[in-house]
Amino acid sequence: MNIFISYTLRDEIVTVDYLKSVSKIVSNYGKPFVDIIDNKAKDKQKFVIDQLDKADLVLLLSTNSVSLSKWVKVEIDRANQNNTPVISIPLNADQAMSIGYIEAQLRTEIKRIRIIRE
């Protein structure tokens, strides 16, 4: 299962280290893609779109500034066009709690997706 992680770095909540932690948790359930970590392509924007098109699930890390990000909007619109499920995870400053919440939501959504596909 390919899991695309959508986020913005505009808030202090989401950092590269935090994204690495999220990616590690997500890797227990599928193959994560985090643009700032995994995108080494020459044409970075095309690669993001390609990863979105391959995604089975989009995990949106929702912070106060997520609605201000042009790229997050593009990513969510593309996921919707592709009928790719989107899990929106509201984040706050308590990163440990957020990581646990992300894992619980992923387990639930992945079970639901597997049931639908069967």
C-alpha positions as CSV (number, residue, x, y, z in Angstrom):
1,M,0.0,0.0,0.0
2,N,1.4,3.4,-1.0
3,I,0.7,6.1,1.5
4,F,1.2,9.8,0.5
5,I,1.8,12.1,3.4
6,S,0.5,15.7,2.8
7,Y,1.6,18.5,5.0
8,T,2.9,22.0,5.3
9,L,6.0,23.2,7.2
10,R,4.4,26.6,7.9
11,D,3.5,25.7,11.4
12,E,6.2,24.8,14.0
13,I,4.3,21.5,14.7
14,V,5.5,19.8,11.5
15,T,9.2,19.6,11.2
16,V,11.5,17.3,9.1
17,D,12.2,15.3,12.3
18,Y,8.5,14.9,13.0
19,L,7.9,13.8,9.4
20,K,10.6,11.2,9.8
21,S,8.8,9.9,12.9
22,V,5.5,9.8,11.0
23,S,7.1,8.1,8.0
24,K,8.5,5.4,10.3
25,I,5.0,4.7,11.8
26,V,3.5,4.7,8.3
27,S,6.1,2.3,7.1
28,N,4.5,-0.3,9.4
29,Y,1.4,-0.2,7.2
30,G,2.7,0.5,3.7
31,K,5.2,2.5,1.7
32,P,5.2,6.1,2.8
33,F,6.0,9.1,0.6
34,V,7.1,12.4,2.2
35,D,8.1,14.9,-0.4
36,I,10.9,16.7,1.7
37,I,12.4,13.3,2.6
38,D,11.8,11.1,-0.4
39,N,11.8,13.4,-3.4
40,K,15.2,13.3,-5.1
41,A,13.8,13.8,-8.6
42,K,15.0,16.4,-11.0
43,D,11.4,17.5,-11.7
44,K,10.1,17.5,-8.2
45,Q,6.6,18.7,-8.9
46,K,6.0,15.9,-11.5
47,F,7.4,13.4,-9.1
48,V,4.9,14.5,-6.4
49,I,2.0,14.1,-8.9
50,D,3.3,10.7,-9.9
51,Q,3.4,9.6,-6.3
52,L,-0.1,10.9,-5.7
53,D,-1.3,8.9,-8.7
54,K,0.2,5.8,-7.2
55,A,-1.1,6.4,-3.7
56,D,-3.7,4.1,-2.2
57,L,-4.2,6.5,0.7
58,V,-3.3,10.1,1.5
59,L,-2.5,11.1,5.1
60,L,-3.1,14.8,5.6
61,L,-1.3,16.2,8.6
62,S,-3.7,19.1,9.3
63,T,-2.4,22.1,11.1
64,N,-3.7,25.7,11.4
65,S,-1.8,26.7,8.2
66,V,-2.6,23.7,6.0
67,S,-5.4,25.6,4.2
68,L,-2.9,28.3,3.2
69,S,-0.7,25.8,1.3
70,K,-1.2,25.8,-2.5
71,W,0.5,22.5,-2.7
72,V,-1.6,20.8,-0.1
73,K,-4.7,22.0,-2.0
74,V,-3.2,20.5,-5.2
75,E,-2.5,17.2,-3.4
76,I,-6.0,16.9,-1.9
77,D,-7.7,17.8,-5.2
78,R,-5.6,15.2,-7.0
79,A,-6.4,12.6,-4.4
80,N,-10.1,13.4,-4.8
81,Q,-9.9,13.2,-8.6
82,N,-8.3,9.8,-8.2
83,N,-10.8,8.6,-5.7
84,T,-8.0,8.1,-3.2
85,P,-9.1,8.0,0.4
86,V,-7.8,10.9,2.5
87,I,-7.3,10.7,6.3
88,S,-7.1,14.1,7.9
89,I,-5.2,14.1,11.2
90,P,-5.6,17.2,13.2
91,L,-2.2,18.0,14.8
92,N,-1.4,20.0,17.9
93,A,1.9,20.7,19.7
94,D,1.8,17.4,21.6
95,Q,3.6,15.4,19.0
96,A,3.7,12.1,21.0
97,M,-0.1,12.1,21.2
98,S,-0.3,13.0,17.5
99,I,1.9,10.0,16.5
100,G,-0.3,7.6,18.5
101,Y,-3.4,9.1,17.0
102,I,-1.9,8.8,13.5
103,E,-1.2,5.1,14.1
104,A,-4.7,4.4,15.4
105,Q,-6.3,6.2,12.5
106,L,-4.1,4.4,9.9
107,R,-5.0,1.0,11.4
108,T,-8.7,1.8,11.1
109,E,-8.6,3.2,7.6
110,I,-6.4,0.4,6.2
111,K,-8.7,-2.2,7.6
112,R,-11.6,-0.3,5.9
113,I,-9.8,-0.1,2.6
114,R,-8.9,-3.8,2.6
115,I,-12.6,-4.7,3.4
116,I,-13.8,-2.5,0.5
117,R,-11.3,-4.1,-1.9
118,E,-12.2,-7.7,-1.1
